[in-house]
């Protein structure tokens, strides 16, 4: 990508720090390590409450991979009817809980950088300080055998329907998308390696066959609270000639970041020609990512990678096989993208 850009006849590359958000048609793609000066400018533009400096992300699983004979719907403290509960709950006996805690404590972790170690210790001050509620799950577990049972896994008000009694501990899962096809493990931010997360978290009753679309992580990452600030076209709400792209929008993964840059570039060019910016169909992966970062719940927004779970359901009778479902999503996306691109008056050029 660097070679293609630097060698392009119509692109001028200036290597210098940008300390303010320029006027005119602008795409900001400053990435996860945005400089302090530009971060300050963005905080002034967005409001400091809408600019984050660290990820503390819980894992996300596909809803249909959960064992619903074990997992039940309810809210803590028995608020409302069970079927109206805000969470899915995975109950644990004392033996299951202690086995989970032991596995969590001994699991392999990703080595911490210096600033991450400071965060874990709670010594970092200012806007990037990590608060107690954002500590990694495994660090909480080290504080005592019952620390999790009195913390994120507390079972108060959650009776196991199979026994009618309160469980020793409960893992709660919160709906993560409008289609209710994805659920995140509440309070499960972690620094375990991905293979260890899969192994340890599948010890949770009801999650033995869980399919993970995103693992938990904690790392330095400057990003916007995009649902409060951006439109699906990647335009800043209130200033249409300002666009954002890449990881600063809350999109993760190389392909997703490059693709948002492509869409922002297309829309910047269209505005320069007095044309309407393109909003891609949510049935396409890029369109779904843009819908997610612009319409997720602002109070709980966290970055997201491309995955099939953020796409709208295929219908009442989706293919049963994972490969077949992926192909059906791809076929629908290609059809909808062709139609959207033609409606926008653009010729669709696909590299072969």
ChimeraX attribute file (.defattr): number of C-alpha atoms within 10 A of each C-alpha:
attribute: neighborCount
match mode: 1-to-1
recipient: residues
	/A:1	6
	/A:2	6
	/A:3	7
	/A:4	9
	/A:5	12
	/A:6	13
	/A:7	11
	/A:8	10
	/A:9	8
	/A:10	8
	/A:11	10
	/A:12	10
	/A:13	10
	/A:14	7
	/A:15	6
	/A:16	6
	/A:17	9
	/A:18	14
	/A:19	15
	/A:20	13
	/A:21	15
	/A:22	11
	/A:23	8
	/A:24	11
	/A:25	15
	/A:26	17
	/A:27	20
	/A:28	17
	/A:29	19
	/A:30	19
	/A:31	17
	/A:32	20
	/A:33	14
	/A:34	19
	/A:35	15
	/A:36	10
	/A:37	13
	/A:38	16
	/A:39	22
	/A:40	17
	/A:41	17
	/A:42	20
	/A:43	16
	/A:44	13
	/A:45	13
	/A:46	17
	/A:47	11
	/A:48	15
	/A:49	11
	/A:50	19
	/A:51	21
	/A:52	20
	/A:53	19
	/A:54	20
	/A:55	20
	/A:56	23
	/A:57	26
	/A:58	22
	/A:59	23
	/A:60	25
	/A:61	24
	/A:62	19
	/A:63	21
	/A:64	14
	/A:65	16
	/A:66	20
	/A:67	16
	/A:68	15
	/A:69	9
	/A:70	16
	/A:71	22
	/A:72	23
	/A:73	19
	/A:74	23
	/A:75	21
	/A:76	17
	/A:77	11
	/A:78	13
	/A:79	13
	/A:80	12
	/A:81	10
	/A:82	15
	/A:83	11
	/A:84	11
	/A:85	16
	/A:86	17
	/A:87	23
	/A:88	23
	/A:89	29
	/A:90	25
	/A:91	28
	/A:92	25
	/A:93	14
	/A:94	13
	/A:95	9
	/A:96	15
	/A:97	25
	/A:98	17
	/A:99	14
	/A:100	18
	/A:101	22
	/A:102	15
	/A:103	17
	/A:104	24
	/A:105	18
	/A:106	12
	/A:107	17
	/A:108	15
	/A:109	16
	/A:110	12
	/A:111	11
	/A:112	14
	/A:113	11
	/A:114	9
	/A:115	13
	/A:116	17
	/A:117	13
	/A:118	15
	/A:119	23
	/A:120	20
	/A:121	14
	/A:122	15
	/A:123	13
	/A:124	16
	/A:125	11
	/A:126	7
	/A:127	12
	/A:128	13
	/A:129	16
	/A:130	22
	/A:131	14
	/A:132	12
	/A:133	13
	/A:134	21
	/A:135	21
	/A:136	22
	/A:137	24
	/A:138	22
	/A:139	16
	/A:140	19
	/A:141	19
	/A:142	16
	/A:143	10
	/A:144	11
	/A:145	15
	/A:146	18
	/A:147	17
	/A:148	22
	/A:149	22
	/A:150	12
	/A:151	15
	/A:152	19
	/A:153	23
	/A:154	19
	/A:155	23
	/A:156	17
	/A:157	15
	/A:158	26
	/A:159	21
	/A:160	21
	/A:161	16
	/A:162	10
	/A:163	8
	/A:164	9
	/A:165	11
	/A:166	17
	/A:167	21
	/A:168	22
	/A:169	26
	/A:170	27
	/A:171	24
	/A:172	27
	/A:173	24
	/A:174	16
	/A:175	19
	/A:176	22
	/A:177	18
	/A:178	14
	/A:179	12
	/A:180	15
	/A:181	19
	/A:182	22
	/A:183	25
	/A:184	26
	/A:185	24
	/A:186	18
	/A:187	23
	/A:188	26
	/A:189	22
	/A:190	25
	/A:191	26
	/A:192	24
	/A:193	16
	/A:194	19
	/A:195	11
	/A:196	17
	/A:197	21
	/A:198	19
	/A:199	14
	/A:200	21
	/A:201	19
	/A:202	16
	/A:203	19
	/A:204	20
	/A:205	21
	/A:206	20
	/A:207	19
	/A:208	16
	/A:209	15
	/A:210	19
	/A:211	16
	/A:212	20
	/A:213	19
	/A:214	18
	/A:215	22
	/A:216	24
	/A:217	19
	/A:218	22
	/A:219	17
	/A:220	16
	/A:221	19
	/A:222	22
	/A:223	27
	/A:224	27
	/A:225	25
	/A:226	31
	/A:227	23
	/A:228	19
	/A:229	19
	/A:230	25
	/A:231	21
	/A:232	23
	/A:233	24
	/A:234	30
	/A:235	23
	/A:236	18
	/A:237	15
	/A:238	10
	/A:239	11
	/A:240	18
	/A:241	17
	/A:242	21
	/A:243	25
	/A:244	25
	/A:245	26
	/A:246	25
	/A:247	27
	/A:248	25
	/A:249	30
	/A:250	28
	/A:251	27
	/A:252	18
	/A:253	13
	/A:254	12
	/A:255	14
	/A:256	21
	/A:257	22
	/A:258	18
	/A:259	18
	/A:260	24
	/A:261	21
	/A:262	14
	/A:263	23
	/A:264	26
	/A:265	18
	/A:266	15
	/A:267	24
	/A:268	26
	/A:269	14
	/A:270	15
	/A:271	15
	/A:272	13
	/A:273	9
	/A:274	9
	/A:275	13
	/A:276	13
	/A:277	20
	/A:278	20
	/A:279	18
	/A:280	21
	/A:281	19
	/A:282	20
	/A:283	24
	/A:284	23
	/A:285	21
	/A:286	22
	/A:287	21
	/A:288	22
	/A:289	28
	/A:290	29
	/A:291	23
	/A:292	24
	/A:293	27
	/A:294	24
	/A:295	19
	/A:296	18
	/A:297	17
	/A:298	15
	/A:299	10
	/A:300	8
	/A:301	20
	/A:302	20
	/A:303	21
	/A:304	21
	/A:305	18
	/A:306	20
	/A:307	13
	/A:308	21
	/A:309	20
	/A:310	26
	/A:311	24
	/A:312	16
	/A:313	15
	/A:314	13
	/A:315	7
	/A:316	6
	/A:317	7
	/A:318	12
	/A:319	14
	/A:320	8
	/A:321	9
	/A:322	10
	/A:323	10
	/A:324	12
	/A:325	15
	/A:326	13
	/A:327	13
	/A:328	15
	/A:329	20
	/A:330	16
	/A:331	14
	/A:332	13
	/A:333	20
	/A:334	14
	/A:335	12
	/A:336	16
	/A:337	19
	/A:338	15
	/A:339	13
	/A:340	17
	/A:341	17
	/A:342	11
	/A:343	11
	/A:344	15
	/A:345	9
	/A:346	11
	/A:347	10
	/A:348	12
	/A:349	8
	/A:350	5
	/A:351	4
	/A:352	3
